[in-house]
């Protein structure tokens, strides 16, 4: 565009316009963009790529040649270890077999010793001892044979180890030999490839130097022509400047004459003005002299004031320095305190986060352990309670002859199951009352059918309460009032869903309704979780606390009513409840406590009193039996003593009669 030739400028403008039109068409239709041709590789790049390929192939062959020895050694070592493991298993089996046989023989030997103690004949005892000795010699010989076999196995393994060491030395030498050979070959190949690459680069350098020299010669010629043209242009320009300078000199001479006349007139005017200014200066000098005397007097007056102000300034400066020192000390103190408190705050925050994470982990672990212990102890206590009830029944029916009344089956039911049964009974009563008030026939049958449906569908009562249409407006009101309790993650998910619905212009009404229902349920679950509502009992307790007095939300929902109709006003929901607030429903912990109290009081205080009375009676009966046993033992002892005395008396009488019948000599 800056060329001196008009045709070159026109061609450059046309090329620029064509480039703009082409870029505009390519922006409108990207398919018109022509791919840039890939540059052809140069000779040196081709040579470098071929050299790398040949060297890589040579290194791969060398690596394969060197690793063949390692592969063979690894395979042989794997085979050796497999054989060693098989031998080890055989030895272990042999030792176990020998141990079993030895234990059997030891048992036989021990049994024979028992038989030897019963033999009384010396000859038989000697034969049995010799047989026992032969059996012991067999055991010792079997042990010695096993020891010899194990020793032989160890010697074989030592020899095998030595052979493996020698073989490994040979393989290492062979590997080093091959590595040296491959190193020499690879070094020679590298040198050859380097020489070839250097040759290609030198040829390319010679060609580039030749092309550059030709280009420099052309540039020098163009420069010589440009310098010649420039000198001609400079001579023409100097001639034009000289002519213009002569014209300006003639014009400046006329202007100089006019300027001289004007300046002389100005000088006369200035001289006249100077005389006026001198008279004015004398007058001002007198005024300034008077003012100077006045200022000298004022200066003497201001000197005293200045001394006073200087002393005040010095005092204030000292005060300022003290205040600054105090400020710097306090600033340093508070800065250190701020740094310390910041570090403490950061440390306490980190400890709190770690403690919170540990608390959550321990809470989950404790909850899991509690559930496991609950399941274990529930079965155990149920078994023990049933055993106690069986004992109570036996005591009443067999020992006391009384009619035994079993406790309610609710004793063995889980707290959640009891809460479900109570909710079902309330809902059934509400349904029955609603049908009775509406005059619908078949109320009893319908109630039974509804109970069956509830039993089948209320596997998760908490989820059923959230999905119940009777609680839909109630949950929406909770979300509106307690929206600040919605989890930030839930809020982000809600915003993403609403944005997706707003952007999806082709979405159907059913999809929009489904998305809105999912968003409402997500918000409701987040609010309930923040309020600590995680089960059916706590859900009913919250509903009971947020409804007007005298109305049961469970019965109201079971009768087909909307729970939102009996809620307190939205303004009162955030107010704290007073002493007259309705009592909340029992929590899960209270239900669990009542469950264990029912299990511990399954027998009843009355039956315990009967047990204690029966125990005291049985103790008295036992004492009476013990006294009778002692009396019987005393009577038996007296009977034995009488029999002995009677025998002694009979012997004495017999001996006396015999003495009387003997004839004296």
Beta strands, then each sheet from edge to edge (+ up, - down):
end
